[in-house]
Amino acid sequence: MKFESADIRNVAFVGHAGCGKTSLAEAVLFDTKAIDRLGKVDDGNSTMDFDPEETNRNISISSALFDFEWKKKKINLIDTPGDADFNTDAQICLSVADNAVIVVDAVSGIEIQTERMWKKAEELGIPKIVFISKLDRERADFTRVLDALKTGFKGSFAPITFPIGKEADFKGIVDIFANKALMYDDDNSGAFETVDIPGDIASTVEEMRNEMIESIAESDDELLEKYFEEGTLTPEELARGMKSGVMSGTVIPVFCGSGLKNIGAQPLVDFLAQAGISPLERPDIRAANEKGDEIMVKPDPDGPLTAQVFKTIADPYAGKLSIFRVFSGSMKADSNLINTTKDTKERVGQLLHIRGKSQNPTNVATTGDIAAVAKLKETVTGDTLADPNNDVIFPQFEMPTRIMSFALVPKSKGDEDKVMTSIQRLMEEDPTVKIHRDDQTKQLLLSGMGQVHLEVVIAKLKSKFGVEVDLFLPKVPYKETIRGKARVQGRYKKQTGGRGQFGDTWMEIEPLPRGGGFEFVDKIVGGVIPRQYIPACQKGIEEAMLGGVLAGYPVVDVKVELVDGSYHAVDSSEMAFKIAASMGFKKGFMDCQPILLEPIMKMEIIVPEENVGDVMGDLNSRRGRVAGVDVRDGIQVIKALVPMVEVLTYAPDLRSISSGRGTFSMELDHYEEVPAHLVDKIIQESEEEKDD
């Protein structure tokens, strides 16, 4: 069935990990007959958590989509992950939605991902709807969570449903809009009987109904005037005012229930179908033309095609699946398009609507719709697809700084190329993954958003591509330099049965300022070392510097002057002088007060005010130096310089200190001398590594 853009609802379920998003999505799909079996996350058989890693861990690690029909509307449901390691995926998927259902645990209340996704929805201007979940759990409290929402966030919260019973006795809800009670069967079927509101909560419901009407009236001057004059509004006026308030963000509807018990899901999906925001009711989308000038894209079904890929699924057998949202015009199967981001042509074959791990073929995707296409050649997440003559490019999605890296070693020798190819495929699916080789340590480094994230990547390498790897803490790229000066001889003499080897050099070694690199000065006069051997001397010194002298780390910031030497007419050679210069440099280096340098990272740590003291104390224990504390958007930003070796595993530590509310970024700032008491330990570890 073809749906007009006005009848499409793009809905993202967002919230903290474990708040009940996937269970609620499962109940919605079951109640709307989109699926015929109510799965459970804990049993590993839910429709939206189908990845093997999701069933193993009982958490969502990737956004899942499912489209279905309800009340003559097409709903594209996006169930997003709540773990902080997968927050980027959740935020990108939220950006292509028109309605955000923010799910809040009735036991835990507002948590860090609740705050982050709420803030992101506000930044994007996406209308918000709250669903307070897990009301069947011990210590669940609807009123406490509602009060916390009113205190913690802006907006007028209007409860649309109210729970009947508490914890294990939770058995139904009051539909405040209809002023009726819905008593649910206890078989998780979602079936309910409409009855009168129980007397023990009637006064509370009446009070909430009046609050709801006031909130709706305040969203529209005309309705507010009538409400003051007559004291009431018709159901039609309430419905119109509710939608107006939701669109403007002044009214935030609040639903409640339990996904696991399948209580309260149907009123939510009824509301989305009837009062949810359609793609045509959203503001124009900001974009640019090929010259970089800003333009606005109007959501017009009759306009030229513009679409953006917001998610990629890498399948080793089926190939790459690109999931996109159409922002204007229509995309047709078997058509030729332009990837305007890369200025390349793309051939679109069959279009697909996503239903969990299954796909349903379709011929067209109109404005506002979400669909997928397989095997695009050049297109990746964030790219814009358009008609050949449509000069539009949407901004790329912002990628966060990767906060954790591990050295990756294939378990089977010779698998490195396969590892690189496989990870490149996974990077198409997850752009927050990065892999690169460290030029100094020669290690292959896998970087991501946290330990769970990287563990999932490793598990996918094995399950999808049959590649097994081990992860280790990365080596710290120390460097060596000197503080003193020396004049030293490097002499190499070797006599064999035939022609011997002879090279004799004298050099003066001194330090350069930090960042000075290496300077070689040829001061040979009178031909004491023939000109053809001078480059060999320099090469011998550079190779000695690269391999290190003190602890095997590269030498930097050194000046070497080749000042004297001697040669043998028969036995001298380039090799002999290269060895002689290398020997001389190593000897002289140890006479120049050698020191180790360590990388110092510039860090920005963002935490709530109550965690500032603990974070600063922890940084001090890591030999960090706090450079200052700024306030940004009401939160504290700590700026610090910390040795890299002290923050290799900082992500889980910060999460523990800040109860998951802290985030950070870091980059290499400069090198500093390693404290004397740590040098011997580093040298010993380096020697042990060589022995291995």
C-alpha positions as CSV (number, residue, x, y, z in Angstrom):
1,M,0.0,0.0,0.0
2,K,1.3,3.4,-0.9
3,F,1.2,6.1,1.8
4,E,1.2,9.9,1.2
5,S,3.8,11.9,3.1
6,A,1.2,13.4,5.4
7,D,0.4,9.8,6.6
8,I,3.9,8.9,7.5
9,R,5.2,8.9,11.1
10,N,9.0,8.6,11.7
11,V,9.4,7.7,15.4
12,A,12.6,7.1,17.3
13,F,12.5,5.3,20.7
14,V,15.4,6.8,22.7
15,G,16.6,6.6,26.3
16,H,19.1,5.1,28.7
17,A,20.3,1.5,28.4
18,G,17.9,-0.9,30.0
19,C,15.0,1.6,30.3
20,G,12.7,-0.7,28.3
21,K,12.8,0.8,24.8
22,T,13.1,-2.6,22.9
23,S,10.4,-4.2,25.1
24,L,8.1,-1.3,24.4
25,A,8.8,-1.5,20.6
26,E,8.1,-5.3,20.8
27,A,4.7,-4.6,22.5
28,V,3.8,-1.9,19.9
29,L,4.6,-4.2,17.0
30,F,2.6,-7.1,18.6
31,D,-0.4,-4.9,19.4
32,T,-0.5,-3.5,15.8
33,K,-0.3,-7.0,14.4
34,A,3.0,-6.2,12.7
35,I,4.4,-9.3,14.4
36,D,2.5,-12.4,15.6
37,R,4.7,-13.3,18.6
38,L,5.7,-11.1,21.6
39,G,9.4,-11.7,22.0
40,K,11.5,-10.8,25.1
41,V,14.9,-9.2,25.3
42,D,16.0,-11.5,28.2
43,D,15.0,-14.5,26.2
44,G,17.0,-13.4,23.2
45,N,14.0,-13.6,20.8
46,S,12.9,-10.0,20.4
47,T,12.3,-8.7,16.9
48,M,14.5,-5.6,17.2
49,D,17.5,-7.1,19.0
50,F,18.4,-9.7,16.4
51,D,22.2,-9.3,16.2
52,P,24.0,-12.2,17.9
53,E,25.9,-9.7,20.1
54,E,22.6,-8.1,21.2
55,T,21.1,-11.5,22.2
56,N,24.3,-12.5,24.0
57,R,24.5,-9.2,26.0
58,N,20.8,-8.5,26.3
59,I,21.3,-4.9,25.2
60,S,20.8,-3.0,21.9
61,I,24.1,-2.2,20.2
62,S,22.7,-0.9,16.9
63,S,19.5,0.9,15.9
64,A,16.9,-1.3,14.4
65,L,14.0,-0.3,12.1
66,F,10.5,-1.7,11.5
67,D,7.7,-0.2,9.4
68,F,4.1,-1.0,9.9
69,E,0.5,0.3,9.3
70,W,-1.8,1.5,12.0
71,K,-5.0,3.6,11.8
72,K,-4.3,4.2,8.1
73,K,-0.9,5.7,8.9
74,K,2.5,4.2,8.1
75,I,4.9,4.3,11.1
76,N,8.6,3.9,10.7
77,L,9.8,2.8,14.1
78,I,13.5,3.2,15.0
79,D,14.6,1.5,18.2
80,T,17.9,3.0,19.3
81,P,20.7,1.7,21.6
82,G,21.0,3.3,25.0
83,D,24.5,2.4,26.0
84,A,26.9,5.3,25.9
85,D,29.3,3.4,23.7
86,F,26.7,3.4,20.9
87,N,25.3,6.9,21.5
88,T,26.4,8.2,18.1
89,D,24.2,5.7,16.3
90,A,21.3,6.7,18.5
91,Q,21.8,10.4,17.8
92,I,22.2,9.9,14.0
93,C,18.9,7.9,13.9
94,L,17.2,10.5,16.0
95,S,18.2,13.2,13.5
96,V,16.1,11.5,10.8
97,A,13.0,11.1,13.0
98,D,10.1,13.5,13.3
99,N,8.9,12.3,16.7
100,A,11.1,11.3,19.7
101,V,9.6,8.9,22.3
102,I,11.9,9.3,25.3
103,V,11.5,6.1,27.4
104,V,12.2,6.6,31.1
105,D,12.6,3.7,33.6
106,A,10.0,4.1,36.4
107,V,12.5,2.7,38.9
108,S,15.8,4.4,37.9
109,G,14.2,7.6,36.7
110,I,16.2,10.2,34.7
111,E,19.6,8.8,33.7
112,I,22.5,10.2,31.6
113,Q,21.3,9.0,28.2
114,T,17.8,10.4,29.1
115,E,19.5,13.8,29.5
116,R,21.7,13.4,26.4
117,M,18.9,12.3,24.0
118,W,16.6,15.0,25.4
119,K,19.2,17.6,24.7
120,K,19.8,16.2,21.2
121,A,16.1,16.2,20.4
122,E,15.9,19.9,21.5
123,E,18.9,20.8,19.4
124,L,17.2,19.1,16.4
125,G,13.8,20.6,17.1
126,I,12.2,17.2,17.3
127,P,8.9,17.0,19.2
128,K,9.2,14.9,22.4
129,I,6.9,12.3,23.9
130,V,7.7,10.6,27.2
131,F,6.8,7.0,28.1
132,I,7.4,6.0,31.7
133,S,8.2,2.3,31.5
134,K,8.6,-0.8,33.8
135,L,5.8,0.2,36.1
136,D,5.4,-3.5,37.1
137,R,8.9,-3.5,38.7
138,E,9.6,-3.2,42.4
139,R,10.1,0.4,43.5
140,A,8.6,1.8,40.3
141,D,7.0,5.2,40.9
142,F,5.2,7.1,38.2
143,T,4.6,10.3,40.3
144,R,8.3,10.5,41.4
145,V,9.5,10.2,37.8
146,L,7.0,12.7,36.6
147,D,8.1,15.2,39.2
148,A,11.7,14.7,38.3
149,L,10.9,15.4,34.6
150,K,9.1,18.6,35.6
151,T,12.1,19.7,37.7
152,G,14.8,18.6,35.3
153,F,13.5,19.7,31.9
154,K,11.7,22.6,30.3
155,G,8.2,22.2,29.0
156,S,4.7,21.6,30.2
157,F,4.3,17.9,31.0
158,A,0.8,16.6,30.3
159,P,0.1,13.0,31.4
160,I,-2.1,11.2,28.9
161,T,-2.2,8.0,30.8
162,F,-1.9,7.2,34.5
163,P,-1.2,3.9,36.1
164,I,-3.7,1.7,38.0
165,G,-1.9,-0.3,40.7
166,K,1.7,-0.3,41.7
167,E,4.7,-2.7,41.2
168,A,3.4,-6.3,41.0
169,D,-0.2,-5.0,41.2
170,F,0.2,-2.8,38.2
171,K,-2.8,-3.9,36.0
172,G,-4.0,-1.1,33.9
173,I,-4.0,2.6,33.0
174,V,-6.3,5.5,32.9
175,D,-6.7,7.2,29.5
176,I,-6.9,10.8,30.8
177,F,-7.8,12.1,27.4
178,A,-10.8,9.8,27.1
179,N,-11.5,9.8,30.8
180,K,-11.7,6.0,30.9
181,A,-9.8,3.2,32.6
182,L,-8.2,0.3,30.6
183,M,-7.9,-2.9,32.6
184,Y,-5.5,-5.3,31.0
185,D,-5.6,-9.1,30.8
186,D,-2.7,-10.7,32.7
187,D,-1.5,-12.9,29.7
188,N,0.7,-10.2,28.1
189,S,-1.7,-10.2,25.1
190,G,-2.3,-6.4,25.3
191,A,-6.0,-7.0,25.4
192,F,-7.9,-4.7,27.8
193,E,-11.4,-3.9,29.0
194,T,-12.6,-0.3,29.1
195,V,-14.2,0.4,32.5
196,D,-14.9,3.4,34.8
197,I,-12.0,5.0,36.6
198,P,-11.4,3.4,40.1
199,G,-12.6,5.6,42.9
200,D,-9.3,5.6,44.8
201,I,-7.6,7.4,42.0
202,A,-10.5,9.4,40.6
203,S,-9.5,12.7,42.3
204,T,-5.9,12.4,41.2
205,V,-6.9,11.7,37.6
206,E,-9.3,14.6,37.6
207,E,-6.5,16.9,38.9
208,M,-4.1,15.6,36.1
209,R,-6.9,16.1,33.5
210,N,-7.3,19.7,34.5
211,E,-3.5,20.2,34.3
212,M,-3.5,18.6,30.9
213,I,-6.2,20.8,29.6
214,E,-4.5,23.9,31.0
215,S,-1.2,22.9,29.3
216,I,-3.0,22.4,26.0
217,A,-4.8,25.7,26.3
218,E,-1.6,27.6,27.0
219,S,-0.2,26.4,23.6
220,D,-2.8,28.3,21.6
221,D,-4.0,31.9,22.4
222,E,-7.5,31.2,21.0
223,L,-7.9,28.0,23.0
224,L,-6.6,29.8,26.1
225,E,-9.1,32.6,25.8
226,K,-12.0,30.1,25.4
227,Y,-10.7,28.0,28.3
228,F,-10.7,31.1,30.6
229,E,-14.2,32.1,29.4
230,E,-15.9,28.6,29.5
231,G,-13.6,26.5,31.7
232,T,-13.5,23.6,29.3
233,L,-12.5,22.6,25.7
234,T,-14.1,20.2,23.3
235,P,-12.3,16.9,22.4
236,E,-11.6,18.3,18.9
237,E,-10.1,21.5,20.4
238,L,-8.0,19.4,22.9
239,A,-6.7,17.2,20.0
240,R,-5.9,20.3,17.9
241,G,-4.2,22.1,20.8
242,M,-2.3,19.0,21.8
243,K,-0.8,18.6,18.3
244,S,0.1,22.3,18.2
245,G,1.7,22.1,21.6
246,V,3.7,19.0,20.7
247,M,4.9,20.5,17.5
248,S,6.1,23.7,19.2
249,G,7.6,21.7,22.1
250,T,5.6,23.6,24.7
251,V,3.5,20.5,25.6
252,I,5.2,17.1,26.3
253,P,2.7,14.2,26.5
254,V,3.5,11.6,29.1
255,F,2.4,8.0,28.7
256,C,3.1,5.0,31.0
257,G,3.0,1.2,31.1
258,S,5.2,-1.9,30.8
259,G,6.5,-3.3,27.6
260,L,7.2,-6.6,29.2
261,K,3.6,-6.9,30.5
262,N,2.3,-5.3,27.3
263,I,0.4,-2.6,29.2
264,G,0.0,0.9,27.7
265,A,1.6,0.4,24.3
266,Q,-1.5,0.8,22.3
267,P,-2.5,4.2,23.6
268,L,1.0,5.4,22.7
269,V,0.8,4.1,19.1
270,D,-2.8,5.4,18.7
271,F,-1.5,8.9,19.7
272,L,1.4,8.7,17.3
273,A,-0.9,7.8,14.4
274,Q,-3.5,10.5,15.3
275,A,-1.4,13.3,16.7
276,G,2.2,12.4,15.7
277,I,4.1,14.8,13.5
278,S,4.3,14.0,9.8
279,P,7.4,14.8,7.6
280,L,5.4,17.6,5.9
281,E,4.9,19.4,9.3
282,R,8.7,19.6,9.9
283,P,10.7,22.7,9.1
284,D,12.8,22.9,6.0
285,I,16.2,21.1,6.1
286,R,19.4,23.0,6.1
287,A,21.8,22.0,3.3
288,A,24.3,23.4,0.8
289,N,25.0,23.6,-2.9
290,E,28.2,22.5,-4.6
291,K,29.6,26.0,-4.1
292,G,29.1,25.7,-0.4
293,D,26.3,28.2,-0.2
294,E,23.5,27.5,2.3
295,I,20.2,26.4,0.9
296,M,17.0,25.1,2.5
297,V,15.3,21.9,1.4
298,K,11.5,21.9,1.6
299,P,9.8,18.6,2.3
300,D,7.9,18.6,-1.0
301,P,6.7,15.3,-2.5
302,D,6.6,17.0,-5.9
303,G,10.0,18.5,-5.6
304,P,13.4,17.1,-6.8
305,L,14.7,14.1,-5.0
306,T,17.0,14.6,-2.1
307,A,17.8,11.8,0.4
308,Q,20.5,11.1,3.0
309,V,22.0,7.7,4.0
310,F,21.9,7.6,7.8
311,K,22.8,3.9,8.4
312,T,24.8,1.2,6.7
313,I,24.6,-2.5,7.3
314,A,27.6,-4.6,6.2
315,D,26.7,-8.2,5.3
316,P,29.5,-10.5,4.2
317,Y,27.0,-12.4,1.9
318,A,24.4,-9.9,0.8
319,G,26.8,-7.0,0.6
320,K,26.2,-3.4,1.8
321,L,22.7,-2.2,2.6
322,S,22.3,1.6,2.7
323,I,19.4,2.9,4.7
324,F,18.2,6.4,3.8
325,R,15.5,9.0,4.5
326,V,13.9,10.9,1.6
327,F,13.7,14.6,2.5
328,S,12.0,15.8,-0.8
329,G,10.7,14.2,-4.0
330,S,10.6,10.4,-4.4
331,M,13.1,7.7,-5.0
332,K,12.1,5.1,-7.5
333,A,13.5,1.6,-7.9
334,D,15.8,1.0,-10.9
335,S,16.9,4.6,-11.3
336,N,20.1,6.5,-11.8
337,L,21.1,9.0,-9.1
338,I,24.0,11.2,-8.1
339,N,25.9,10.9,-4.8
340,T,26.4,14.7,-4.5
341,T,28.7,14.3,-1.5
342,K,31.3,12.5,-3.6
343,D,30.1,13.7,-7.0
344,T,29.7,10.2,-8.3
345,K,26.9,8.3,-10.1
346,E,25.0,5.5,-8.3
347,R,22.6,3.0,-9.8
348,V,19.7,2.2,-7.5
349,G,18.2,-1.2,-7.9
350,Q,15.4,-2.6,-5.8
351,L,14.2,-0.5,-2.9
352,L,13.5,-2.2,0.4
353,H,11.5,-1.4,3.5
354,I,13.2,-2.6,6.7
355,R,11.4,-4.9,9.1
356,G,13.8,-6.0,11.8
357,K,16.2,-8.4,10.1
358,S,13.9,-8.8,7.1
359,Q,13.2,-6.6,4.1
360,N,10.1,-6.0,2.1
361,P,10.5,-4.9,-1.6
362,T,8.9,-1.6,-2.7
363,N,8.9,0.4,-5.9
364,V,9.0,3.9,-4.5
365,A,10.0,5.9,-1.4
366,T,8.3,9.3,-1.1
367,T,9.1,12.4,0.9
368,G,9.6,11.5,4.6
369,D,9.8,7.8,4.0
370,I,12.6,5.5,5.1
371,A,13.9,2.7,2.9
372,A,17.1,0.9,1.9
373,V,19.0,0.0,-1.2
374,A,21.6,-2.7,-1.6
375,K,25.1,-2.6,-3.1
376,L,25.7,1.1,-3.8
377,K,29.3,1.4,-4.9
378,E,30.6,4.6,-3.4
379,T,27.9,5.7,-0.9
380,V,28.5,5.6,2.8
381,T,26.7,6.8,6.0
382,G,26.1,10.6,5.8
383,D,26.2,10.8,2.0
384,T,23.5,12.7,0.0
385,L,21.6,11.0,-2.9
386,A,19.8,13.2,-5.4
387,D,18.4,13.5,-8.9
388,P,21.2,14.1,-11.5
389,N,20.4,17.8,-11.8
390,N,19.7,18.5,-8.1
391,D,22.6,20.4,-6.6
392,V,22.1,19.6,-2.8
393,I,24.5,18.3,-0.2
394,F,23.4,17.6,3.4
395,P,25.9,18.2,6.2
396,Q,27.8,15.1,7.2
397,F,26.9,13.6,10.6
398,E,29.3,14.8,13.3
399,M,31.5,12.0,14.6
400,P,32.8,12.1,18.2
401,T,36.5,11.7,19.2
402,R,37.3,8.0,19.7
403,I,38.2,7.7,23.4
404,M,39.8,4.2,23.7
405,S,42.4,2.3,21.6
406,F,43.8,-1.2,21.8
407,A,46.6,-2.8,19.8
408,L,45.1,-5.5,17.6
409,V,47.0,-8.7,16.8
410,P,45.6,-11.4,14.5
411,K,45.6,-14.9,16.1
412,S,46.6,-16.5,12.8
413,K,49.8,-15.3,11.1
414,G,49.2,-13.9,7.7
415,D,45.6,-12.7,8.6
416,E,46.6,-9.0,8.8
417,D,45.3,-8.1,5.3
418,K,42.1,-10.0,6.0
419,V,41.7,-8.1,9.3
420,M,42.1,-4.8,7.6
421,T,39.6,-5.6,4.8
422,S,37.1,-6.9,7.4
423,I,37.4,-3.8,9.6
424,Q,37.0,-1.6,6.6
425,R,33.7,-3.3,6.0
426,L,32.7,-2.8,9.7
427,M,33.7,0.9,9.5
428,E,31.1,1.3,6.7
429,E,28.5,0.0,9.2
430,D,29.9,1.9,12.2
431,P,31.8,5.1,11.4
432,T,32.8,5.5,15.0
433,V,35.3,2.6,14.5
434,K,38.8,3.6,13.4
435,I,41.9,1.5,12.6
436,H,45.4,2.8,11.9
437,R,49.0,1.8,12.2
438,D,51.2,3.7,14.6
439,D,54.3,4.7,12.7
440,Q,56.6,4.5,15.8
441,T,55.3,1.4,17.6
442,K,54.3,-0.4,14.4
443,Q,51.2,-1.6,16.2
444,L,47.8,-1.8,14.5
445,L,45.5,0.3,16.7
446,L,41.7,-0.2,16.9
447,S,39.9,2.9,18.3
448,G,36.4,3.3,19.4
449,M,33.9,4.7,21.9
450,G,34.7,2.4,24.8
451,Q,35.5,-1.1,25.9
452,V,32.1,-2.6,25.2
453,H,32.1,-1.0,21.7
454,L,35.5,-2.5,20.9
455,E,34.6,-5.9,22.3
456,V,31.5,-5.9,20.0
457,V,33.7,-5.0,17.0
458,I,36.0,-8.0,17.7
459,A,33.0,-10.3,18.1
460,K,31.6,-9.1,14.8
461,L,35.0,-9.7,13.1
462,K,34.7,-13.3,14.2
463,S,31.0,-13.9,13.5
464,K,30.7,-12.0,10.2
465,F,34.1,-12.5,8.7
466,G,35.7,-15.5,10.5
467,V,38.7,-13.4,11.7
468,E,40.0,-13.8,15.3
469,V,42.2,-11.3,16.9
470,D,43.6,-10.4,20.4
471,L,43.5,-7.0,22.0
472,F,46.3,-5.5,24.1
473,L,47.0,-2.2,25.7
474,P,48.8,-0.1,23.1
475,K,52.5,0.7,23.6
476,V,53.2,4.2,24.7
477,P,55.3,6.0,22.0
478,Y,58.1,7.2,24.3
479,K,61.1,9.1,22.7
480,E,64.7,9.5,23.8
481,T,66.8,12.7,23.8
482,I,69.8,14.3,25.7
483,R,70.5,17.2,28.0
484,G,74.3,17.3,27.7
485,K,77.1,17.5,25.1
486,A,79.9,15.1,24.2
487,R,82.8,14.7,21.7
488,V,83.2,11.0,20.9
489,Q,85.1,8.7,18.5
490,G,83.4,5.9,16.6
491,R,85.9,3.5,15.2
492,Y,85.2,0.2,13.4
493,K,88.0,-2.1,12.4
494,K,87.6,-5.7,11.3
495,Q,90.3,-7.8,9.7
496,T,89.4,-11.0,7.8
497,G,91.4,-13.3,5.6
498,G,91.1,-10.9,2.6
499,R,90.1,-7.3,2.5
500,G,89.2,-5.8,5.9
501,Q,86.8,-3.1,7.1
502,F,87.9,0.2,8.5
503,G,86.1,3.4,9.4
504,D,87.0,6.1,11.9
505,T,84.8,9.0,12.9
506,W,84.8,11.8,15.5
507,M,81.6,13.6,16.2
508,E,80.2,16.3,18.6
509,I,76.7,15.7,19.9
510,E,74.5,18.3,21.5
511,P,70.8,18.7,22.2
512,L,68.3,20.8,20.1
513,P,65.3,22.6,21.5
514,R,62.2,20.4,22.0
515,G,60.7,19.8,18.6
516,G,64.0,20.4,16.8
517,G,64.2,17.0,15.3
518,F,67.6,16.0,13.9
519,E,70.4,18.1,12.5
520,F,73.5,16.7,10.8
521,V,76.5,19.0,10.1
522,D,79.4,17.9,7.9
523,K,82.5,19.7,9.2
524,I,85.1,17.4,7.6
525,V,88.0,19.3,6.0
526,G,91.2,18.2,4.3
527,G,89.6,14.9,3.1
528,V,90.2,13.0,6.4
529,I,87.0,11.2,5.5
530,P,86.4,10.9,1.7
531,R,83.3,12.7,0.5
532,Q,81.7,9.5,-0.7
533,Y,81.5,8.2,2.9
534,I,79.9,11.2,4.5
535,P,76.3,10.1,3.6
536,A,77.0,6.7,5.0
537,C,78.0,8.3,8.3
538,Q,74.7,10.3,8.4
539,K,72.7,7.1,7.6
540,G,74.5,5.2,10.4
541,I,73.6,7.9,12.9
542,E,69.9,8.1,11.7
543,E,69.5,4.3,11.9
544,A,71.0,4.3,15.5
545,M,68.5,7.1,16.4
546,L,65.5,5.3,15.0
547,G,66.3,2.1,17.0
548,G,67.0,4.1,20.2
549,V,69.9,3.8,22.6
550,L,68.6,4.1,26.1
551,A,65.5,2.0,25.9
552,G,64.9,1.3,22.2
553,Y,62.7,4.3,21.5
554,P,63.4,6.8,18.7
555,V,65.9,9.6,19.5
556,V,64.8,13.2,18.8
557,D,66.0,16.8,19.1
558,V,69.7,16.1,18.6
559,K,72.5,17.8,16.6
560,V,75.5,15.9,15.4
561,E,78.6,17.5,13.9
562,L,81.0,15.2,12.0
563,V,84.3,16.9,12.8
564,D,87.2,14.5,12.2
565,G,88.2,10.9,11.3
566,S,90.5,8.8,9.2
567,Y,90.3,6.1,6.5
568,H,92.2,3.3,4.9
569,A,92.8,3.4,1.2
570,V,92.0,-0.3,0.8
571,D,89.8,-1.4,3.8
572,S,87.5,1.6,4.1
573,S,83.9,1.4,2.7
574,E,80.5,2.9,3.0
575,M,79.5,0.1,5.3
576,A,82.5,0.5,7.5
577,F,81.8,4.2,8.0
578,K,78.1,3.6,8.5
579,I,78.9,1.2,11.3
580,A,81.6,3.4,12.8
581,A,79.2,6.4,12.9
582,S,76.5,4.3,14.5
583,M,78.8,3.0,17.2
584,G,80.1,6.5,17.9
585,F,76.7,8.0,18.2
586,K,75.5,5.3,20.6
587,K,78.5,5.7,22.8
588,G,78.3,9.5,22.8
589,F,74.6,9.5,23.4
590,M,75.1,7.7,26.7
591,D,77.6,10.4,27.7
592,C,75.2,13.3,27.0
593,Q,72.9,12.8,30.0
594,P,70.2,10.8,28.1
595,I,66.6,11.1,29.1
596,L,63.2,9.6,28.2
597,L,60.3,11.7,26.9
598,E,56.7,10.8,27.3
599,P,53.6,12.0,25.3
600,I,51.4,14.4,27.2
601,M,47.7,14.5,26.2
602,K,45.6,17.6,26.2
603,M,42.2,16.6,27.7
604,E,38.8,18.1,28.1
605,I,36.6,16.3,30.6
606,I,32.9,17.3,30.8
607,V,31.2,16.4,34.1
608,P,28.4,17.6,36.3
609,E,29.5,20.1,39.0
610,E,29.2,17.5,41.8
611,N,31.9,15.4,40.2
612,V,34.5,18.1,39.6
613,G,36.4,17.5,42.8
614,D,36.6,13.7,42.4
615,V,37.7,14.0,38.7
616,M,40.4,16.6,39.6
617,G,41.7,14.4,42.4
618,D,41.8,11.5,40.1
619,L,43.7,13.5,37.5
620,N,46.3,14.5,40.1
621,S,46.8,10.9,41.0
622,R,47.6,10.3,37.3
623,R,50.3,13.0,37.3
624,G,47.9,15.3,35.5
625,R,48.0,19.1,35.7
626,V,44.6,20.8,35.7
627,A,44.9,23.9,33.4
628,G,41.4,25.3,34.3
629,V,37.7,24.7,34.7
630,D,35.2,26.4,32.4
631,V,31.4,26.4,32.5
632,R,29.7,25.5,29.2
633,D,25.9,25.1,28.9
634,G,25.6,24.7,32.6
635,I,28.1,21.9,32.9
636,Q,31.8,21.9,34.0
637,V,34.6,21.5,31.5
638,I,37.9,20.5,33.1
639,K,41.0,21.2,30.9
640,A,44.1,19.2,31.9
641,L,47.5,17.9,30.6
642,V,48.0,14.2,31.5
643,P,50.7,11.7,30.5
644,M,49.3,9.3,27.9
645,V,50.4,6.2,29.9
646,E,48.1,7.3,32.7
647,V,44.9,7.5,30.6
648,L,45.1,4.5,28.3
649,T,42.0,3.1,30.0
650,Y,40.5,6.3,31.2
651,A,37.0,5.8,29.7
652,P,35.7,3.2,32.2
653,D,37.3,5.0,35.1
654,L,35.6,8.3,34.3
655,R,32.3,6.5,33.8
656,S,32.7,5.0,37.3
657,I,33.6,8.3,38.9
658,S,30.8,10.3,37.3
659,S,28.1,7.6,37.3
660,G,28.2,7.6,33.5
661,R,27.6,11.3,33.2
662,G,31.2,12.3,32.2
663,T,32.6,12.5,28.7
664,F,36.0,13.4,27.5
665,S,38.2,14.1,24.5
666,M,42.0,14.1,24.2
667,E,44.7,14.7,21.7
668,L,48.5,14.7,21.8
669,D,49.8,18.1,22.9
670,H,53.6,17.7,23.5
671,Y,56.4,15.6,25.0
672,E,57.9,16.0,28.4
673,E,60.7,14.4,30.4
674,V,59.7,11.2,32.2
675,P,60.2,11.6,36.0
676,A,63.5,10.0,37.1
677,H,61.8,7.4,39.4
678,L,59.9,5.9,36.5
679,V,62.7,5.6,33.9
680,D,64.2,2.4,35.2
681,K,60.8,0.7,35.1
682,I,60.2,1.7,31.5
683,I,63.7,0.6,30.4
684,Q,63.2,-2.8,32.2
685,E,59.9,-3.3,30.4
686,S,61.4,-2.4,27.1
687,E,64.2,-5.0,27.6
688,E,61.8,-7.7,28.7
689,E,59.8,-7.0,25.5
690,K,62.9,-7.4,23.4
691,D,63.6,-10.7,25.1
692,D,60.1,-12.0,24.2
